[in-house]
């Protein structure tokens, strides 16, 4: 995973600690992880989230919003509001992808990218510490002790990598990554698909 980070305060700041944890988990996975990328930001942000946009040929697009909260200080209603806010982020990226004819099937307007996923991440909380949330909410939350298994599950969910030309178009559309960076992934792609 290539990490593209801007605005990082220090490695000891909250976002620095989250980046360190993500590097541990995503190290062996192909793709790009952006911190506070414009595609994953909404203008009327009112939460203290730290957004990570993670693109991988295994799952497509994952938006991971990390929060520096103790989960017991957040109500179920607040989590529902944050998830609605996450839906706006998904829609923003969906609209961006839909605008590119190479990323959608022109006949039925379906996206060629199967998933745009949104999850909350509470790196200071383990799964067993929370009992008051309903299962429909906990399915959208990643805890410190479940992040590795969640990433493994995401990777295993899809039997094949996204087509390379679609992947190149996706990373160019979402991130504006240069051709030079994309060429580094050509060898990986050929190896994974043989």
Helices and strands as residue ranges (DSSP letters): E 2-4, H 14-26, E 32-35, G 38-40, E 49-56, E 60-67, G 71-73, H 76-98, G 101-103, E 116-122, G 127-129, H 135-138, E 141-143, H 147-157, H 164-175, H 179-192
